[in-house]
């Protein structure tokens, strides 16, 4: 029962399924008909959805302060002040949601935020990217989190676009979407992954060893669902009101909705085939611009540079890719 659970916060970065995990826990702790949480994302293609439909929550639990009161586009996560409410049983918090009058600076590295939250609540669950879901998380943050444009106020707002224009001698009047793909790929390969690594405090799971903190890696949540949910139950030391297997049909729907779940697989196959000396082929629409940039970055890390100039059409086989190595 939800009233019997320790005060628990799901602390996560955008696009790493914290809201979905809250739905899972709530559904397993509250004896009421199962209601799917899936809601089409504002910034997603039509096939994608998020888990932000909060209508599954019993209004009485909000009135009792068991969950935070305002679930809308602005306030769906707990603040540091709200975490101190002793009635609050289950909450979510995102990295950029840390606002506390007792802190001198609102910016807190993710690892430090985990430690701070762990001192306020009884349990902290951290759904977190791993190596096999890295690109999935990148794409989720780019496409599924609320923003008016990835460069305007979204996840790439940190980029100084002036550097993009001057570094590649692009007319300042050119819209980003009209900049040649090879320039965007090269720029992104050198810039955006450093940002994501810093933003996620990657890999933060190697920095936190607190007994009341529990990491849920996304690959486990996706593909080892029942055993992962059992590990959470043991961590919380509670009993579910229903068999987690009842959620499997909904879980399969959620996985099917993840448009970018294959980006990590294909990128790994491409890089591995280069190392193995085999020829792997793919279709041009199998990978995105950001996955192309990730591959270019990974090759750079191995000391391999691409002949980037005018390479607007990324190769579709390992052999063709090797031909444009410098």
SVG drawing of the C-alpha trace seen along z (x, -y; Angstrom):
<svg xmlns="http://www.w3.org/2000/svg" viewBox="-11 -37 55 49">
<polyline fill="none" stroke="black" stroke-width="0.4" points="0.0,0.0 1.2,-3.5 0.6,-4.7 3.1,-2.0 5.9,-2.9 9.0,-4.9 9.1,-8.5 10.4,-8.0 11.6,-10.4 12.3,-9.4 15.1,-11.7 16.0,-11.8 17.0,-13.7 14.5,-14.6 13.8,-11.8 14.9,-9.0 11.5,-7.6 11.0,-9.0 7.3,-9.7 6.8,-6.2 8.5,-4.7 6.2,-6.7 3.2,-5.3 4.6,-1.8 5.1,-2.2 1.7,-3.9 -0.1,-1.3 1.6,1.5 0.8,-0.3 -2.8,-1.4 -5.7,1.0 -7.6,-0.6 -8.2,0.3 -5.1,-0.1 -5.1,-3.2 -2.3,-3.8 -0.4,-7.1 0.7,-7.5 0.2,-11.0 1.5,-12.2 4.5,-14.4 4.3,-18.0 7.6,-17.8 7.5,-14.2 6.6,-12.6 3.1,-11.1 4.3,-7.7 5.9,-8.8 4.4,-9.4 5.4,-10.2 4.0,-9.0 2.7,-12.4 -1.0,-11.7 -1.5,-12.0 -5.3,-11.2 -4.5,-7.8 -3.8,-9.3 -6.6,-9.2 -7.5,-12.9 -7.8,-11.9 -4.0,-11.1 -3.3,-14.6 -5.6,-16.1 -3.8,-14.1 -0.4,-15.3 0.7,-11.9 1.6,-13.2 2.4,-16.9 -0.8,-18.9 -0.3,-20.5 0.1,-18.2 0.2,-20.5 2.7,-21.5 4.6,-23.7 4.6,-21.9 4.7,-18.1 7.7,-17.6 8.5,-18.3 10.6,-21.2 13.2,-20.8 10.8,-22.5 8.0,-20.1 10.3,-17.1 10.4,-18.2 6.7,-17.6 6.4,-14.5 3.1,-13.5 4.7,-13.2 5.1,-9.5 5.9,-9.4 7.4,-12.2 9.5,-12.9 12.2,-15.5 14.2,-16.5 17.7,-17.9 16.7,-21.5 13.9,-21.5 16.2,-22.1 15.2,-25.5 15.9,-25.9 16.3,-29.0 18.9,-27.3 21.2,-26.9 23.4,-29.7 23.4,-28.5 20.5,-26.8 23.0,-24.8 23.8,-21.5 25.8,-18.7 23.6,-15.7 25.7,-13.5 25.5,-16.2 21.8,-16.6 21.3,-12.9 23.2,-13.2 21.1,-16.2 17.8,-14.5 18.9,-11.3 19.3,-13.3 15.7,-14.6 13.7,-11.5 13.9,-7.9 14.6,-6.4 15.9,-7.8 15.3,-5.9 17.3,-7.1 16.3,-5.8 19.5,-6.3 21.0,-6.0 23.5,-3.2 25.8,-2.5 23.1,-0.6 20.5,-3.4 22.8,-6.4 21.5,-7.6 17.9,-6.8 18.3,-9.2 19.9,-11.8 17.0,-11.6 14.4,-11.6 15.8,-14.8 15.9,-16.4 12.5,-15.3 10.3,-14.4 10.9,-17.1 8.9,-20.3 10.5,-23.2 9.9,-25.6 13.0,-24.5 16.1,-22.6 18.3,-25.7 15.9,-28.3 15.0,-27.1 15.6,-23.3 18.4,-21.0 20.8,-22.6 20.2,-26.2 23.7,-26.1 25.3,-26.0 26.7,-29.3 25.2,-29.3 27.6,-32.2 30.4,-29.6 28.4,-27.4 28.1,-30.2 31.6,-31.6 33.4,-28.3 32.1,-27.0 31.6,-30.4 27.9,-30.1 25.8,-33.2 24.3,-34.5 20.9,-34.8 20.7,-31.1 18.2,-29.2 19.7,-26.3 17.5,-23.9 19.0,-25.1 22.6,-24.7 24.2,-21.9 23.9,-18.5 27.7,-17.9 28.3,-21.1 25.7,-20.3 27.0,-16.7 30.6,-17.9 29.6,-20.7 27.4,-18.3 30.1,-15.7 32.4,-18.1 29.9,-19.8 26.6,-18.2 27.9,-15.0 30.2,-16.8 27.1,-18.7 25.1,-15.6 27.9,-13.9 28.2,-17.0 24.5,-17.3 24.0,-13.7 27.2,-13.7 28.0,-10.7 28.4,-8.1 26.9,-9.2 26.2,-5.6 30.0,-5.2 29.9,-8.1 27.0,-7.3 27.2,-4.5 24.5,-5.4 22.3,-2.6 19.1,-4.6 19.8,-5.3 18.9,-2.8 19.8,-3.1 17.4,-1.7 19.3,-1.4 17.1,-2.0 18.1,1.2 17.0,3.1 13.8,1.3 13.0,1.9 14.2,5.5 14.4,7.0 11.2,5.6 10.0,8.1 13.3,8.6 13.9,4.9 10.6,4.2 11.3,6.9 14.7,5.3 12.8,2.0 10.3,3.8 13.1,5.2 14.8,1.8 11.6,0.2 10.8,3.2 7.1,3.2 4.6,5.5 2.7,4.8 -1.1,4.9 -1.0,6.7 1.3,8.9 3.8,6.8 3.1,9.1 -0.3,7.4 1.7,4.3 3.5,6.2 0.9,5.4 1.3,1.7 5.1,2.0 5.2,3.6 3.1,0.7 5.6,-1.8 8.6,-0.1 6.9,0.1 6.3,-3.7 10.0,-4.5 10.9,-5.6 14.6,-5.9 15.3,-2.7 17.3,-1.2 19.8,-4.1 22.2,-2.6 22.0,0.9 22.7,-0.4 25.5,-2.7 27.2,0.1 26.9,2.5 28.5,-0.1 31.4,-0.8 31.9,2.9 31.9,3.8 34.7,1.3 36.7,2.9 35.9,6.4 36.7,5.6 33.2,6.8 30.7,4.9 27.5,3.8 24.8,2.1 21.9,-0.1 19.4,-2.4 19.9,-6.2 16.7,-6.7 17.8,-4.1 20.0,-6.6 19.4,-10.3 21.7,-13.3 22.6,-13.0 23.5,-9.3 25.7,-10.2 27.4,-12.8 27.8,-10.2 29.5,-7.8 31.8,-10.6 32.7,-11.5 33.4,-7.8 35.7,-7.5 37.4,-10.7 38.1,-9.2 39.8,-6.3 41.9,-8.7 39.9,-8.3 38.8,-11.5 36.2,-11.7 36.5,-13.7 33.6,-15.8 33.4,-18.6 30.2,-18.3 29.5,-14.8 25.8,-15.6 24.8,-12.0 26.2,-9.8 27.4,-6.4 25.1,-3.4 27.7,-0.7 30.9,-0.1 32.9,0.2 31.5,-3.1 32.2,-4.8 35.8,-3.6 36.3,-5.1 35.7,-8.6 38.3,-8.1 41.1,-10.6"/>
</svg>
